[in-house]
């Protein structure tokens, strides 16, 4: 095998490995985003209790 062929093969293997690493990173980022979205949704469902009756119904316009 000539040196040009070996260099080309090594370059192709390196590019394939870089692509695999990129895909793994993208999958990890998507999983992390889903986890954060789930935590936010849980937090929104268990938010503060509703305001007592009558609260927020009148507006004080005096300065």
C-alpha positions as CSV (number, residue, x, y, z in Angstrom):
1,X,0.0,0.0,0.0
2,X,1.4,3.4,-0.9
3,X,1.7,6.2,1.7
4,X,-1.0,8.2,0.0
5,X,-3.5,5.4,0.3
6,X,-2.6,4.8,4.0
7,X,-3.0,8.5,4.7
8,X,-6.3,8.6,3.0
9,X,-7.6,5.6,4.9
10,X,-6.5,7.1,8.2
11,X,-8.2,10.3,7.3
12,X,-11.4,8.5,6.4
13,X,-11.3,6.5,9.7
14,X,-10.7,9.7,11.6
15,X,-13.7,11.4,10.0
16,X,-15.9,8.5,10.7
17,X,-14.9,8.5,14.3
18,X,-15.5,12.2,14.6
19,X,-19.0,11.7,13.1
20,X,-19.8,9.0,15.6
21,X,-18.6,11.2,18.5
22,X,-20.8,14.1,17.1
23,X,-23.8,11.8,17.0
24,X,-23.2,10.6,20.5
25,X,-22.9,14.1,21.8
26,X,-26.1,15.2,20.0
27,X,-28.0,12.2,21.5
28,X,-26.7,13.1,25.0
29,X,-27.7,16.7,24.6
30,X,-31.2,15.6,23.5
31,X,-31.6,13.3,26.5
32,X,-30.5,16.2,28.8
33,X,-32.9,18.6,27.2
34,X,-35.8,16.0,27.7
35,X,-34.8,15.6,31.3
36,X,-34.8,19.3,31.9
37,X,-38.2,19.7,30.2
38,X,-39.6,16.9,32.4
39,X,-38.4,18.6,35.5
40,X,-39.8,22.0,34.4
41,X,-43.2,20.3,33.6
42,X,-43.2,18.6,37.1
43,X,-42.4,22.0,38.7
44,X,-45.2,23.7,36.8
45,X,-47.7,21.1,37.9
46,X,-46.7,21.4,41.6
47,X,-46.6,25.2,41.6
48,X,-47.8,27.4,44.4
49,X,-51.4,26.9,45.6
50,X,-54.0,29.0,44.0
51,X,-54.7,32.5,45.5
52,X,-57.4,32.8,48.1
53,X,-60.9,33.7,46.9
54,X,-61.3,37.4,46.1
55,X,-57.6,38.1,45.9
56,X,-56.6,40.0,42.8
57,X,-60.1,41.0,41.9
58,X,-59.8,44.8,42.7
59,X,-57.3,47.2,41.5
60,X,-56.1,50.2,43.6
61,X,-55.6,53.1,41.2
62,X,-54.5,55.7,43.9
63,X,-51.0,56.9,43.7
